[in-house]
Amino acid sequence: MKFMIDLLDMIETQGIPAPAPIEQRWTSGSSARMSPAHGPADSLHSWVGIIMYLPTNDQKQRKAITDAFYRYKFHCESSLWPKFGAVEHWAKIELPPSDLSLEQQRERTNRIKARLAARFPVHDFAVARKYFDPHGILGNRLLDTILPRAPSGNDQDDY
């Protein structure tokens, strides 16, 4: 609940045009090590939706809404998520917008990588990924960018 109070405070004090209502769901823990809800079955996890609605077809308005959404998400990512150990759901992770400078894109991508590495066993995942998908056919630009790859040698104990 403290996350929601801090989120609402951030929205109000910074004048963020966040849509309402703010979606919040709850789930029990998951045994999947790469799940944002990894933990004992009796643990409780909260999902808070940071959602962008595009109710217009006017391209200028859509761009203004999209820009405001990314500022809102960036505020959450930089000030709230670290405080609460929050991470995006895997289906919600996006690479930084291409209209940022290369330095800004690199900085934000590195922040995503660090956040994932602090929360998930990404090196174990890299080893499993190399074993089960040795030719990388199940990857995509996003996964290949944000998750480490296992070493190219045959000795997986190196990782």
C-alpha positions as CSV (number, residue, x, y, z in Angstrom):
1,M,0.0,0.0,0.0
2,K,2.9,2.3,0.6
3,F,3.8,2.0,-3.1
4,M,0.4,3.2,-4.0
5,I,0.5,6.2,-1.6
6,D,3.9,7.2,-3.0
7,L,2.7,6.7,-6.5
8,L,-0.3,8.9,-6.0
9,D,1.8,11.5,-4.2
10,M,4.3,11.6,-7.2
11,I,1.4,11.9,-9.7
12,E,-0.1,14.8,-7.7
13,T,3.1,16.8,-6.8
14,Q,4.6,16.5,-10.3
15,G,1.3,17.1,-12.2
16,I,1.6,13.8,-14.1
17,P,-1.5,13.2,-16.3
18,A,-1.9,9.6,-15.2
19,P,-5.0,7.8,-16.3
20,A,-7.5,6.7,-13.6
21,P,-8.3,4.3,-12.2
22,I,-4.8,3.0,-11.5
23,E,-4.9,-0.8,-12.0
24,Q,-3.7,-2.9,-9.0
25,R,-3.9,-6.7,-8.8
26,W,-2.6,-9.2,-6.3
27,T,-1.2,-12.7,-6.7
28,S,0.5,-15.4,-4.6
29,G,4.1,-16.4,-5.0
30,S,5.4,-18.4,-8.0
31,S,8.0,-21.1,-8.0
32,A,9.3,-19.9,-11.4
33,R,12.6,-18.2,-10.8
34,M,12.2,-15.7,-13.5
35,S,8.8,-14.6,-12.4
36,P,8.4,-11.1,-10.8
37,A,6.3,-12.9,-8.2
38,H,8.9,-15.5,-7.4
39,G,8.6,-16.6,-3.8
40,P,6.8,-19.0,-1.4
41,A,3.3,-20.0,-2.4
42,D,1.9,-18.1,0.6
43,S,3.7,-14.8,-0.3
44,L,1.7,-11.9,-1.6
45,H,2.7,-9.8,-4.7
46,S,1.1,-6.7,-6.1
47,W,0.9,-5.7,-9.7
48,V,0.4,-2.0,-10.5
49,G,-0.5,-1.2,-14.1
50,I,1.2,1.9,-15.6
51,I,-1.1,2.2,-18.6
52,M,-1.2,4.4,-21.6
53,Y,-4.6,5.1,-23.3
54,L,-4.7,6.6,-26.8
55,P,-8.3,7.8,-27.2
56,T,-7.7,9.9,-30.3
57,N,-6.6,9.4,-33.9
58,D,-5.0,12.9,-34.1
59,Q,-1.2,12.2,-34.5
60,K,-0.1,15.3,-32.5
61,Q,-2.3,14.4,-29.6
62,R,-1.2,10.8,-29.7
63,K,2.5,11.9,-29.6
64,A,1.8,14.3,-26.7
65,I,0.1,11.4,-24.8
66,T,2.9,9.0,-25.6
67,D,5.6,11.5,-24.5
68,A,3.7,12.2,-21.2
69,F,3.4,8.4,-20.6
70,Y,7.1,7.8,-21.1
71,R,7.8,10.7,-18.6
72,Y,5.4,9.1,-16.2
73,K,7.0,5.6,-16.6
74,F,10.5,7.1,-16.3
75,H,9.5,8.8,-13.0
76,C,8.2,5.5,-11.6
77,E,11.2,3.6,-12.9
78,S,13.8,6.0,-11.4
79,S,12.2,7.1,-8.1
80,L,9.7,4.4,-7.1
81,W,10.8,1.1,-8.4
82,P,14.3,1.1,-6.7
83,K,12.7,2.0,-3.4
84,F,10.3,-1.0,-3.5
85,G,12.4,-3.5,-5.5
86,A,9.8,-3.3,-8.3
87,V,10.3,-4.6,-11.8
88,E,8.2,-4.6,-14.9
89,H,6.3,-7.7,-15.9
90,W,8.3,-9.4,-18.7
91,A,5.6,-8.5,-21.3
92,K,5.8,-4.8,-20.3
93,I,9.6,-4.3,-20.8
94,E,10.4,-2.0,-23.7
95,L,13.7,-0.7,-25.0
96,P,14.2,3.0,-24.7
97,P,12.5,5.2,-27.4
98,S,14.7,5.6,-30.5
99,D,14.3,9.4,-30.4
100,L,16.6,9.6,-27.3
101,S,20.3,10.1,-27.9
102,L,22.4,7.0,-28.1
103,E,23.9,7.8,-24.7
104,Q,20.4,8.1,-23.1
105,Q,19.3,4.9,-24.8
106,R,22.5,3.1,-23.5
107,E,22.0,4.5,-20.0
108,R,18.3,3.4,-19.8
109,T,19.1,0.0,-21.3
110,N,21.9,-0.5,-18.7
111,R,19.4,0.5,-16.0
112,I,17.0,-2.2,-17.2
113,K,19.8,-4.8,-17.3
114,A,21.0,-3.9,-13.8
115,R,17.4,-4.0,-12.4
116,L,16.9,-7.5,-13.9
117,A,20.3,-8.8,-12.8
118,A,19.6,-7.6,-9.3
119,R,16.2,-9.4,-9.1
120,F,16.5,-12.5,-11.3
121,P,19.1,-15.3,-11.9
122,V,19.9,-14.0,-15.4
123,H,23.2,-15.8,-15.6
124,D,21.5,-19.2,-14.9
125,F,18.9,-18.2,-17.5
126,A,21.6,-17.5,-20.0
127,V,23.1,-21.0,-19.5
128,A,19.7,-22.6,-19.9
129,R,18.9,-20.5,-22.9
130,K,22.2,-21.6,-24.6
131,Y,21.5,-25.2,-23.8
132,F,17.8,-25.2,-25.0
133,D,18.2,-22.7,-27.8
134,P,21.8,-23.0,-29.0
135,H,21.1,-21.2,-32.3
136,G,19.2,-18.3,-30.7
137,I,16.0,-18.8,-32.8
138,L,13.7,-18.1,-29.8
139,G,15.3,-14.8,-29.0
140,N,14.4,-11.3,-30.2
141,R,15.9,-7.9,-30.2
142,L,14.6,-7.1,-26.7
143,L,15.7,-10.3,-25.0
144,D,19.1,-10.3,-26.8
145,T,19.7,-6.7,-25.6
146,I,18.6,-6.9,-22.0
147,L,19.6,-10.5,-21.0
148,P,23.2,-11.7,-20.9
149,R,24.4,-14.5,-23.2
150,A,26.2,-17.5,-21.9
151,P,29.9,-17.7,-23.0
152,S,30.5,-19.1,-26.4
153,G,32.8,-21.9,-25.1
154,N,31.6,-25.4,-24.2
155,D,32.3,-25.1,-20.5
156,Q,29.1,-23.7,-19.0
157,D,30.7,-23.8,-15.5
158,D,32.5,-20.6,-16.5
159,Y,29.3,-18.7,-16.2
